[in-house]
Amino acid sequence: MVLRELYLNQLIKFKDKDIVKIISGIRRCGKSTLLVQYRDYLLKNGVKQSQIIFINLESAQFDNIREYHDLYNFIQKKIKSTDKKYYVFIDEIQNVLNFERAVNSFSVDFDVDLYLTGSNAYLLSSEISTLISGRYVEIKMLPFSFAEYCTLWENKSKEELFFQYMKYGGFPFISNSNDDDFINNYLEGIYNTVVVKDIIKRNSFNDFTMLENILKTLMSAIGSPVSANSICKILKNAGKSVSVDSVEKYMTAFCNAFIFNKVERYDLKGKQYLKTLQKYYVTDMGLRNFVLGYRQIEPTHALENIVYWELIRRGYHVDIGNINGTEIDFVARKNSIIEYYQVSYSVANNETLEREIRPFSITNDHYSRFLITMDRDFVNDINGVKKLWVVEWLCNYK
């Protein structure tokens, strides 16, 4: 079992703080395992087993917990003492109707440290945000990083593993396998679960074919500016009729199920966000490749997708930079730090190199600039731009 230290340390930091800890993320990214790892940490640090209440709402063991009264009554019966703190773990909380009412009551009625997980952004909808406003922290969990992925493999070079990671992605359960049939069966299970449970049922969609058409179109366009209108035109050109409003609803549902993140374009000169043509990055490349039948493994866009999520994992807020109609792939902000990133599979060609670093020269500021590629050479600085080999960059973060 790979210790998910990045997320585990966040839970430890908030231990016994009077806030609800909410772990969100796409299904099978490791949320349940993280709760187990944190439970083990508590047991090793003086918390008694009797003080831990662990509920996995995906298990048939808890089928009788359907709505918030059931959940409240179950927890109430488990709390045997009023002079001890209880640690309550509820996995996939969104499966309980009106769960936010129980969550609010727990904090009022019991001395509990509460940890929730969920696979849909509904978890932080207006209802629960209103009830526990200012009293929760969200920990956004992702599948394995490349560095985590590498810990499962021996006798393979990091470069070889990177191409494997680019193809199969980082869902934990399949990250130590390169068996195509096994991986595809597992990814199919994730896809069907996310689409049915977290998209169709949650949003009452009834046109499965249209959902798949829009999903595949958006997955094909990672790293490219898109809008509901542009996707609508693509589908209409293929003989499929759909409204812009419908496409927007599907795209929002995909993001709410944590399949994609939408990234805004930011005008560096005008200091404002642009309203059109955002980009979407898929949470896991393996899921994308499976859905598209491994027909569009475009190295540059795949590389860009992996770099985007690594920046998110490292705690940056990420935008697409726009200056005088020229694009900087990523403007990464963390506290007072601002950094610029360009991503290209290779800049061995001088024309490509010039195209990639040109946007940096017109920013008129002194923020750090990085060019991330798959090139392995001795050049690591180009007129103040730090050139990084992506494999080394991904592995060196601490």
Phi, psi and chi 1 to 4 in degrees:
 res  aa     phi    psi   chi1   chi2   chi3   chi4
   1 MET       -  126.4 -176.7 -173.7  -63.9      -
   2 VAL   -80.2  125.5  175.7      -      -      -
   3 LEU   -72.7  120.8 -164.2   64.7      -      -
   4 ARG   -85.7   74.1  -53.3  -58.5  -61.2  -84.6
   5 GLU   -61.9  -38.6  -69.3 -173.9   67.3      -
   6 LEU   -56.4  -46.7  174.9   65.7      -      -
   7 TYR   -82.0  -36.0  -52.4  107.8      -      -
   8 LEU   -61.1  -41.7 -174.5   59.8      -      -
   9 ASN   -65.1  -32.0  -71.9  -23.0      -      -
  10 GLN   -67.7  -41.4  -68.6 -179.8   63.0      -
  11 LEU   -63.3  -42.4  -67.6  179.3      -      -
  12 ILE   -62.0  -39.3  -67.1  169.8      -      -
  13 LYS   -62.0  -34.2 -179.8  173.8   68.9  173.5
  14 PHE   -97.9    7.7  -69.4  110.3      -      -
  15 LYS   -57.2  133.2  176.6 -179.2  177.6  -70.1
  16 ASP    66.0    5.7  -66.2  -26.9      -      -
  17 LYS   -77.5  145.3  -61.3  -69.1 -168.6  -64.7
  18 ASP   -80.5   59.0 -171.8   23.8      -      -
  19 ILE  -142.6  151.8   51.7  175.8      -      -
  20 VAL   -81.5  130.7  179.6      -      -      -
  21 LYS   -95.7  119.3  -84.0   67.0   72.9  172.1
  22 ILE  -115.5  117.6  -61.9  175.5      -      -
  23 ILE  -101.8  114.7  -54.2  162.5      -      -
  24 SER  -114.6  156.4   63.2      -      -      -
  25 GLY   160.2  164.8      -      -      -      -
  26 ILE   -60.7  151.8 -167.9  169.1      -      -
  27 ARG   -55.7  144.6  -72.6 -177.2 -177.8  -87.8
  28 ARG    67.9   17.5  -45.5  -78.5 -178.9   86.0
  29 CYS   -83.6   -7.5   70.1      -      -      -
  30 GLY   115.9   15.6      -      -      -      -
  31 LYS   -63.2  -46.0  -60.3 -173.5  -64.6  -62.7
  32 SER   -63.5  -42.2  -58.8      -      -      -
  33 THR   -63.1  -38.0  -59.4      -      -      -
  34 LEU   -61.5  -41.6  176.1   63.8      -      -
  35 LEU   -61.2  -40.6  -70.6 -175.3      -      -
  36 VAL   -63.6  -43.4  170.2      -      -      -
  37 GLN   -62.9  -38.4  -67.5  178.6   -6.9      -
  38 TYR   -71.9  -37.6 -176.7   58.6      -      -
  39 ARG   -59.1  -43.8 -178.9 -167.5   62.5 -170.3
  40 ASP   -62.1  -37.7  -68.0  -14.9      -      -
  41 TYR   -61.6  -44.6  166.1   83.9      -      -
  42 LEU   -61.5  -44.1  -66.8  176.5      -      -
  43 LEU   -63.3  -34.1  -67.3  172.2      -      -
  44 LYS   -77.4  -12.4  -70.4  177.2 -177.7  177.1
  45 ASN  -120.7   36.5  -73.3  -87.5      -      -
  46 GLY    97.0   -6.8      -      -      -      -
  47 VAL   -82.3  134.6  176.0      -      -      -
  48 LYS   -81.5  149.9  -56.0  -63.6 -176.1 -176.5
  49 GLN   -56.1  -35.3 -179.5   68.6   58.9      -
  50 SER   -67.5  -14.7   59.3      -      -      -
  51 GLN   -91.6   -3.1  -67.6  173.8 -103.7      -
  52 ILE  -108.5  124.8  -62.4  174.1      -      -
  53 ILE  -114.5  118.0  -57.9  170.1      -      -
  54 PHE  -120.8  118.4 -157.4  111.9      -      -
  55 ILE  -124.3  119.9  -57.1  170.3      -      -
  56 ASN  -106.2  104.3 -177.2  -10.3      -      -
  57 LEU   -76.0    2.7  -68.9  166.9      -      -
  58 GLU   -91.5   -9.9  -62.4  -87.7  -87.6      -
  59 SER   -88.3  143.0  169.3      -      -      -
  60 ALA   -63.7  -19.3      -      -      -      -
  61 GLN   -58.9  -26.7 -179.8 -176.5   -7.3      -
  62 PHE  -115.3   27.3  -58.6  102.3      -      -
  63 ASP   -61.8  -23.2  -85.9   -7.9      -      -
  64 ASN   -78.0   -8.2   60.2  -40.7      -      -
  65 ILE   -93.9   97.7  -59.9  178.2      -      -
  66 ARG  -108.2  -34.8  -61.9  -67.1 -173.9  179.6
  67 GLU  -139.6  176.8   52.6   91.4   40.1      -
  68 TYR   -64.9  -29.1   76.3   99.5      -      -
  69 HIS   -62.7  -42.2  -76.2  114.3      -      -
  70 ASP   -60.3  -44.0  -57.4  -32.7      -      -
  71 LEU   -65.7  -44.8 -178.4   59.9      -      -
  72 TYR   -60.9  -46.9 -177.3   89.1      -      -
  73 ASN   -63.6  -38.3  -68.3  -25.2      -      -
  74 PHE   -62.5  -47.4 -178.7   88.5      -      -
  75 ILE   -65.4  -41.7  -63.1  -65.5      -      -
  76 GLN   -58.1  -41.1 -174.1  179.2   41.6      -
  77 LYS   -69.5  -27.7  -69.4  175.2 -177.8  176.8
  78 LYS   -78.4  -22.0  -71.3  -72.0 -176.7  179.0
  79 ILE   -84.8  104.4  -66.0  178.3      -      -
  80 LYS   -94.4  -16.7  -55.1  -65.1 -174.3 -177.2
  81 SER  -136.6  143.0  172.6      -      -      -
  82 THR   -95.6   -4.3   57.4      -      -      -
  83 ASP  -105.2   14.8   60.8   -7.1      -      -
  84 LYS  -126.1  149.3  -66.6  179.9 -178.2  177.4
  85 LYS   -85.2  137.2 -178.9  179.2  -76.0  -68.3
  86 TYR  -109.2  143.5  -76.6   77.5      -      -
  87 TYR  -107.6  113.4  -63.8   82.8      -      -
  88 VAL  -109.0  121.4  178.2      -      -      -
  89 PHE  -112.5  121.5  -59.3   82.7      -      -
  90 ILE  -124.7  111.4  -52.4  174.8      -      -
  91 ASP   -92.7  129.1 -155.3    2.3      -      -
  92 GLU    60.5   56.5  -59.3  -63.9   -6.2      -
  93 ILE   -61.3  -24.8 -174.6   70.9      -      -
  94 GLN   -66.2   -9.1   77.7  -81.5  -11.6      -
  95 ASN   -76.5   -7.6  -69.8  -25.2      -      -
  96 VAL  -102.2  126.7  173.5      -      -      -
  97 LEU   -66.0  129.0 -174.6   63.8      -      -
  98 ASN    58.5   35.9  -63.2  -39.0      -      -
  99 PHE   -57.2  -28.2   66.7   85.6      -      -
 100 GLU   -61.1  -27.9   58.6  -87.9   10.5      -
 101 ARG   -69.4  -39.1  -61.9 -178.5 -173.6  178.1
 102 ALA   -67.4  -42.3      -      -      -      -
 103 VAL   -58.4  -44.0  168.2      -      -      -
 104 ASN   -63.8  -39.7 -168.9   51.6      -      -
 105 SER   -68.6  -36.9  -64.8      -      -      -
 106 PHE   -55.4  -46.0  -66.5  152.2      -      -
 107 SER   -66.6  -27.7  -59.6      -      -      -
 108 VAL   -85.3  -41.0  172.8      -      -      -
 109 ASP   -95.7  -22.2  -62.6  -17.0      -      -
 110 PHE  -131.2  160.1  -51.0  121.8      -      -
 111 ASP   -92.2   87.5 -176.4   13.6      -      -
 112 VAL  -128.0  151.3  -61.5      -      -      -
 113 ASP  -108.2  113.8 -162.1   11.8      -      -
 114 LEU  -107.5  130.0 -172.6   58.2      -      -
 115 TYR  -127.2  124.7  -59.9   82.2      -      -
 116 LEU  -122.8  149.2  -47.4  176.1      -      -
 117 THR  -125.6  156.4   79.3      -      -      -
 118 GLY  -159.5  151.4      -      -      -      -
 119 SER  -110.0   18.7  -58.5      -      -      -
 120 ASN  -148.6  141.7 -163.2  -71.4      -      -
 121 ALA   -65.4  -10.4      -      -      -      -
 122 TYR   -55.5  -25.8  169.0   77.5      -      -
 123 LEU   -53.3  -31.9 -173.0   67.5      -      -
 124 LEU  -115.3   36.0  -68.9  173.4      -      -
 125 SER   -68.7  176.0   65.1      -      -      -
 126 SER   -58.8  -31.2   58.9      -      -      -
 127 GLU   -63.0  -54.0  -66.4   94.4  -28.9      -
 128 ILE   -73.6  -34.2 -169.7  169.2      -      -
 129 SER   -61.6  -37.6  -65.9      -      -      -
 130 THR   -68.4  -44.6  -60.5      -      -      -
 131 LEU   -67.5  -37.5  -78.8  170.7      -      -
 132 ILE  -118.8   30.4   61.3  171.9      -      -
 133 SER   -51.4  126.6  178.1      -      -      -
 134 GLY    77.9    1.7      -      -      -      -
 135 ARG  -123.0   29.3  -66.8 -171.1  -69.6  114.0
 136 TYR  -145.4  157.2   75.0   87.0      -      -
 137 VAL  -129.8  136.4   61.0      -      -      -
 138 GLU  -101.8  128.7 -177.2 -175.1   12.8      -
 139 ILE  -109.3  111.5  -63.5  169.4      -      -
 140 LYS   -90.0  111.9  -61.7  179.5  179.5  179.2
 141 MET   -98.8  144.5 -165.0  169.8 -170.2      -
 142 LEU  -123.9  162.6  -64.5  167.2      -      -
 143 PRO   -58.4  178.2  -23.9   34.4      -      -
 144 PHE   -54.4  138.4  -80.8  161.8      -      -
 145 SER   -71.1  168.5   66.8      -      -      -
 146 PHE   -63.9  -37.9  178.4   62.6      -      -
 147 ALA   -62.0  -41.6      -      -      -      -
 148 GLU   -66.2  -41.3  -70.7  173.2  -43.6      -
 149 TYR   -57.5  -42.1 -176.5   87.5      -      -
 150 CYS   -65.8  -25.8  -72.5      -      -      -
 151 THR   -66.2  -16.1   63.3      -      -      -
 152 LEU   -89.8   -3.7  -64.9  169.3      -      -
 153 TRP  -124.8  141.2  -67.2   86.5      -      -
 154 GLU  -125.1  159.6  -64.0  179.5   -1.7      -
 155 ASN    62.8   24.9  -56.2  -40.1      -      -
 156 LYS  -131.4  141.5  -83.6 -164.9  175.4 -174.8
 157 SER   -70.3  154.5   70.4      -      -      -
 158 LYS   -60.5  -36.1  -68.1  -69.1 -163.5  -61.2
 159 GLU   -66.5  -42.7 -171.3  167.3    5.1      -
 160 GLU   -62.5  -41.9 -175.2  179.7    1.9      -
 161 LEU   -65.7  -33.2  -73.8  174.1      -      -
 162 PHE   -63.1  -43.1 -178.6   75.7      -      -
 163 PHE   -65.7  -34.6  -72.5  109.0      -      -
 164 GLN   -65.9  -43.9 -171.3  170.8  -68.3      -
 165 TYR   -64.3  -39.8  178.7   75.4      -      -
 166 MET   -62.9  -32.4 -174.2 -174.7  -70.7      -
 167 LYS   -84.0  -46.7  178.7  179.2  179.5 -179.2
 168 TYR   -99.5  -15.9  -66.3  128.6      -      -
 169 GLY    80.2 -167.8      -      -      -      -
 170 GLY  -126.3   25.5      -      -      -      -
 171 PHE   -62.2  127.7  -78.2  110.1      -      -
 172 PRO   -54.3  -42.1  -30.2   37.7      -      -
 173 PHE   -65.5  -26.6 -170.5   71.3      -      -
 174 ILE  -108.2    7.0   54.5  174.2      -      -
 175 SER   -75.4  -10.1  -73.0      -      -      -
 176 ASN  -107.3   21.5   62.2  -13.1      -      -
 177 SER  -128.0  148.4  174.0      -      -      -
 178 ASN  -126.9   26.8   56.5    7.3      -      -
 179 ASP   -83.9  110.4 -177.6  -48.0      -      -
 180 ASP   -56.0  -45.2  -75.8  -16.6      -      -
 181 ASP   -65.0  -45.2  -70.1  -22.8      -      -
 182 PHE   -61.5  -46.9  172.8   72.4      -      -
 183 ILE   -64.0  -45.2  -69.9  171.2      -      -
 184 ASN   -64.8  -39.7  -74.0  -26.8      -      -
 185 ASN   -62.8  -40.1  -73.0  -23.8      -      -
 186 TYR   -68.7  -44.9 -171.7   78.4      -      -
 187 LEU   -63.9  -35.0  -69.4  173.1      -      -
 188 GLU   -63.4  -39.1 -177.0  177.6   17.3      -
 189 GLY   -64.1  -42.4      -      -      -      -
 190 ILE   -62.3  -47.1  -65.6  175.6      -      -
 191 TYR   -58.3  -48.5  174.1   70.6      -      -
 192 ASN   -64.8  -38.8  -70.7  -25.6      -      -
 193 THR   -67.0  -46.5  -58.3      -      -      -
 194 VAL   -63.6  -46.1  170.0      -      -      -
 195 VAL   -64.4  -45.5  167.7      -      -      -
 196 VAL   -76.4  -53.4  173.1      -      -      -
 197 LYS   -77.5  -41.3  -72.7 -169.2  175.5 -178.2
 198 ASP  -101.0   -9.1  -62.3  -34.2      -      -
 199 ILE  -120.9  -61.0  -62.0  178.7      -      -
 200 ILE   -64.7  -53.5  -68.5  178.6      -      -
 201 LYS   -66.7  -43.0  -73.1 -175.6  177.2  179.4
 202 ARG   -63.0  -36.2  172.8   66.1   60.9 -166.5
 203 ASN  -107.4    1.8  -61.2  -82.4      -      -
 204 SER    56.1   37.5  -60.4      -      -      -
 205 PHE   -75.1  141.8  -67.9  145.9      -      -
 206 ASN  -123.0    2.1   53.2   22.5      -      -
 207 ASP  -111.8   85.9 -168.9  -21.1      -      -
 208 PHE   -63.6  -38.0  179.8   75.5      -      -
 209 THR   -62.8  -43.3  -59.1      -      -      -
 210 MET   -66.2  -39.9 -176.4   55.1   67.2      -
 211 LEU   -57.0  -47.0 -177.6  151.6      -      -
 212 GLU   -64.5  -38.6  -77.8 -155.1  -52.0      -
 213 ASN   -61.9  -44.1  -73.0  -29.1      -      -
 214 ILE   -69.6  -41.3  -64.5  170.6      -      -
 215 LEU   -61.6  -45.8 -178.8   60.6      -      -
 216 LYS   -66.1  -37.5  -72.0  178.9  178.9  179.0
 217 THR   -63.6  -42.5  -57.6      -      -      -
 218 LEU   -69.4  -37.6 -162.9   56.3      -      -
 219 MET   -67.0  -32.5  -76.6 -171.3  165.0      -
 220 SER   -68.4  -21.4  -63.6      -      -      -
 221 ALA  -104.3   15.8      -      -      -      -
 222 ILE   -57.5  137.1   59.0  164.8      -      -
 223 GLY    83.6   -1.5      -      -      -      -
 224 SER  -116.1  144.2  -59.5      -      -      -
 225 PRO   -64.5  130.4  -18.5   31.3      -      -
 226 VAL  -139.7  164.2  -65.8      -      -      -
 227 SER  -148.1  167.3   66.2      -      -      -
 228 ALA   -59.8  -36.4      -      -      -      -
 229 ASN   -66.5  -42.6 -171.3   54.9      -      -
 230 SER   -67.0  -38.7   66.3      -      -      -
 231 ILE   -66.8  -39.3  -72.0  179.7      -      -
 232 CYS   -58.2  -42.6 -166.6      -      -      -
 233 LYS   -66.0  -40.9  -72.3  179.7  179.6  177.9
 234 ILE   -60.7  -45.5  -68.9  170.5      -      -
 235 LEU   -67.7  -39.3  -66.4  173.5      -      -
 236 LYS   -65.7  -37.4  -75.1 -176.1  176.4  179.5
 237 ASN   -65.1  -23.6  -71.3  -23.5      -      -
 238 ALA   -92.9    8.8      -      -      -      -
 239 GLY    84.5   17.5      -      -      -      -
 240 LYS  -113.1  120.8  -58.6  174.0  177.6   65.8
 241 SER   -92.2  127.0  179.6      -      -      -
 242 VAL  -157.5  148.5   62.2      -      -      -
 243 SER   -86.9  157.8   69.6      -      -      -
 244 VAL   -61.8  -40.6  172.8      -      -      -
 245 ASP   -60.1  -41.0  -75.3  -14.0      -      -
 246 SER   -65.4  -42.5  -67.0      -      -      -
 247 VAL   -61.3  -42.0  173.4      -      -      -
 248 GLU   -61.0  -39.7  -74.3 -179.3  -17.5      -
 249 LYS   -64.8  -41.4  -71.4  177.4 -178.6  176.9
 250 TYR   -64.8  -43.7  -78.2  109.8      -      -
 251 MET   -62.8  -40.3  -68.0  168.3   72.4      -
 252 THR   -63.7  -41.8  -61.5      -      -      -
 253 ALA   -63.5  -38.5      -      -      -      -
 254 PHE   -62.1  -41.6  -61.5  152.4      -      -
 255 CYS   -69.3  -38.1  -68.3      -      -      -
 256 ASN   -64.9  -27.8  -76.0  -17.1      -      -
 257 ALA   -88.6    7.8      -      -      -      -
 258 PHE    64.3   25.8  -55.7  115.2      -      -
 259 ILE   -77.6  -36.4  -61.3  176.8      -      -
 260 PHE  -130.9  160.6  -66.3   97.7      -      -
 261 ASN  -116.5  136.4 -112.4   17.3      -      -
 262 LYS   -91.2  133.1  179.1  172.1   74.0  172.1
 263 VAL  -117.7  126.2 -172.7      -      -      -
 264 GLU   -81.5  155.0  -54.9  -74.0  -11.9      -
 265 ARG   -95.5  132.9  -66.8  165.5   66.0 -126.6
 266 TYR  -119.9  126.6 -176.2   75.3      -      -
 267 ASP   -80.9  107.3 -176.0  -11.9      -      -
 268 LEU   -67.4  -29.1  -66.8  168.0      -      -
 269 LYS   -82.4  -45.9 -170.5  173.8 -178.1 -179.9
 270 GLY   -83.8   -7.0      -      -      -      -
 271 LYS    54.7   48.5  -53.7  -62.3 -177.8 -176.0
 272 GLN  -152.5  156.9   61.6 -177.7   -9.5      -
 273 TYR   -81.0  141.6  -75.7   97.5      -      -
 274 LEU   -89.5  145.5  -57.3  174.6      -      -
 275 LYS   -88.9   -8.0  -64.4 -179.5  179.3  178.8
 276 THR  -123.3  158.4   58.7      -      -      -
 277 LEU    54.6   63.4  -64.4  176.1      -      -
 278 GLN   -75.8  173.5  -64.8   86.1    5.3      -
 279 LYS  -116.0  152.9  -69.4 -173.7  177.7 -177.0
 280 TYR  -122.5  133.7  -72.6   75.9      -      -
 281 TYR  -119.1  132.4  -68.0   97.6      -      -
 282 VAL   -82.0  140.5   66.8      -      -      -
 283 THR   -63.2  -32.4  -57.4      -      -      -
 284 ASP  -142.6  124.5 -175.1   80.9      -      -
 285 MET   -65.9  -31.7  -77.5  -60.2  -60.4      -
 286 GLY   -63.5  -41.8      -      -      -      -
 287 LEU   -63.0  -43.3 -174.0   61.7      -      -
 288 ARG   -60.8  -48.1  173.4 -168.1 -175.1  -94.4
 289 ASN   -63.3  -37.5  -66.4  -26.3      -      -
 290 PHE   -63.5  -48.5  165.2   76.9      -      -
 291 VAL   -61.0  -35.8  171.2      -      -      -
 292 LEU   -91.9    8.1  -62.7  179.2      -      -
 293 GLY    67.3   27.1      -      -      -      -
 294 TYR    57.9   27.3  -61.7   92.5      -      -
 295 ARG   -93.7  -14.7  -69.9 -172.2  -65.1  -88.6
 296 GLN  -131.5   54.8  -61.8  179.3   40.7      -
 297 ILE   -84.5   81.8  -53.7  178.4      -      -
 298 GLU   -85.5  111.7  -60.6  145.2  -27.8      -
 299 PRO   -56.7  -43.4  -25.9   35.4      -      -
 300 THR   -67.0  -45.0  -67.4      -      -      -
 301 HIS   -68.6  -36.2  -74.5  160.2      -      -
 302 ALA   -64.1  -42.9      -      -      -      -
 303 LEU   -61.9  -44.6 -171.3   66.2      -      -
 304 GLU   -60.7  -41.9 -171.5  176.6  -42.3      -
 305 ASN   -61.6  -43.9 -162.8   93.4      -      -
 306 ILE   -66.9  -40.9  -70.1  168.9      -      -
 307 VAL   -64.8  -41.8  169.4      -      -      -
 308 TYR   -55.7  -51.1  167.0   76.7      -      -
 309 TRP   -68.5  -29.6  -77.0  110.1      -      -
 310 GLU   -67.2  -38.8 -176.5   64.2   21.3      -
 311 LEU   -63.5  -42.0  -70.8  169.4      -      -
 312 ILE   -61.3  -44.1  -65.8  -64.7      -      -
 313 ARG   -60.3  -34.6 -169.3  177.8  -81.8  109.7
 314 ARG   -82.8    4.6  -64.5 -179.1 -176.1 -170.7
 315 GLY    93.6   13.9      -      -      -      -
 316 TYR   -87.5  149.6  -71.5   91.2      -      -
 317 HIS   -91.1  130.6  174.7   84.5      -      -
 318 VAL  -122.3  130.0 -178.0      -      -      -
 319 ASP  -123.5  165.3  -61.2  -47.4      -      -
 320 ILE   -88.7  128.7  -50.2  -60.8      -      -
 321 GLY   -88.4  138.2      -      -      -      -
 322 ASN  -132.1  126.8 -175.3  -79.2      -      -
 323 ILE  -143.6  118.5 -177.4  165.0      -      -
 324 ASN    52.3   39.5  -63.1  -21.5      -      -
 325 GLY    79.2    1.5      -      -      -      -
 326 THR  -103.1  145.5  -57.8      -      -      -
 327 GLU  -108.8  136.9 -175.6  173.7  -76.5      -
 328 ILE  -106.2  125.7  -66.7  176.6      -      -
 329 ASP   -51.5  -51.1  -71.7  -28.7      -      -
 330 PHE  -140.1  131.0  -58.5  124.4      -      -
 331 VAL  -106.2  111.5  179.0      -      -      -
 332 ALA  -106.5  125.7      -      -      -      -
 333 ARG  -121.6  134.3  -62.6  179.0  173.0   88.8
 334 LYS  -147.4  112.0 -179.2  162.3   64.3  173.4
 335 ASN    56.6 -121.6  -59.3  -37.1      -      -
 336 SER   -92.6    1.3   60.8      -      -      -
 337 ILE   -87.5  132.3  -61.4  170.7      -      -
 338 ILE  -127.8  130.2  -62.1  177.9      -      -
 339 GLU  -134.7  148.1  -62.9  171.5  -17.1      -
 340 TYR  -108.9  138.9  -63.0  141.5      -      -
 341 TYR  -131.6  132.0  -70.8   83.3      -      -
 342 GLN  -113.6  142.7  -70.4  -74.9   71.8      -
 343 VAL  -126.2  127.2 -176.8      -      -      -
 344 SER  -147.0  138.8  179.4      -      -      -
 345 TYR   -59.0  -42.4 -169.9   77.1      -      -
 346 SER  -151.4  142.1  174.6      -      -      -
 347 VAL  -122.2   30.1  -69.0      -      -      -
 348 ALA   -63.7  -30.0      -      -      -      -
 349 ASN   -80.8  128.7  178.9  -74.3      -      -
 350 ASN   -60.1  -35.5  -74.4  -25.6      -      -
 351 GLU   -65.5  -40.5 -176.1  177.2  -24.3      -
 352 THR   -65.9  -43.0  -56.8      -      -      -
 353 LEU   -59.2  -46.0  175.4   61.0      -      -
 354 GLU   -62.5  -40.7  173.4   59.7   26.6      -
 355 ARG   -64.0  -38.7 -176.0 -173.2   69.4 -123.9
 356 GLU   -73.3  -36.6  -66.8  -64.4  -26.1      -
 357 ILE   -92.6  -12.2   65.5  174.1      -      -
 358 ARG   -55.6  -44.4 -172.8 -176.1  -55.4  120.6
 359 PRO   -58.4  -30.8  -24.9   35.3      -      -
 360 PHE   -62.4  -34.1  -68.0  142.0      -      -
 361 SER   -72.6  -14.9   65.3      -      -      -
 362 ILE  -109.0   11.3   57.2  176.7      -      -
 363 THR   -79.5  -24.1   56.9      -      -      -
 364 ASN    56.3   40.2  -64.9  -39.5      -      -
 365 ASP  -143.5 -176.0   56.1   43.5      -      -
 366 HIS  -122.5   27.0  -59.0  -73.1      -      -
 367 TYR   -72.2  154.2  -61.9  129.9      -      -
 368 SER   -64.1  142.1  -63.1      -      -      -
 369 ARG  -124.2  134.6  -63.3  153.3  165.8   78.2
 370 PHE  -131.1  139.9  -60.5   93.6      -      -
 371 LEU  -119.2  113.9  174.3   60.6      -      -
 372 ILE  -106.5  126.2  -62.1 -178.2      -      -
 373 THR  -142.6  176.7   78.9      -      -      -
 374 MET   -93.3    2.5  -82.6  -62.9  -63.0      -
 375 ASP   -71.3  136.0  -64.2  -31.6      -      -
 376 ARG  -114.2  103.7  -62.8 -174.5   68.2  176.7
 377 ASP  -149.5  179.8   53.8   43.0      -      -
 378 PHE   -84.5   -8.3   61.5   88.5      -      -
 379 VAL   -80.7  120.6  177.2      -      -      -
 380 ASN  -126.6    4.1   54.9   25.5      -      -
 381 ASP  -148.2  126.3 -172.3  -75.0      -      -
 382 ILE  -127.4   98.7  -55.1  168.5      -      -
 383 ASN    52.0   44.4  -62.2  -34.4      -      -
 384 GLY    89.3   -5.9      -      -      -      -
 385 VAL   -91.8  124.0  177.0      -      -      -
 386 LYS   -82.4  120.1  -63.4  177.6 -176.8  177.3
 387 LYS   -96.2  125.7 -175.9  169.4  178.3  -74.8
 388 LEU  -123.6  139.4  -55.0  171.8      -      -
 389 TRP   -80.9  122.6  180.0   40.4      -      -
 390 VAL   -58.1  -37.2   65.9      -      -      -
 391 VAL   -62.9  -44.0  175.1      -      -      -
 392 GLU   -68.0  -41.4 -171.7  172.1   60.3      -
 393 TRP   -60.6  -42.7  177.8   72.8      -      -
 394 LEU   -67.3  -32.9  -70.6  168.9      -      -
 395 CYS   -86.8  -16.3  -70.6      -      -      -
 396 ASN   -95.6    1.3  -75.5  -10.9      -      -
 397 TYR   -77.2  135.7  178.6   66.9      -      -
 398 LYS  -120.8      -  -60.8 -161.5 -178.7  -66.7
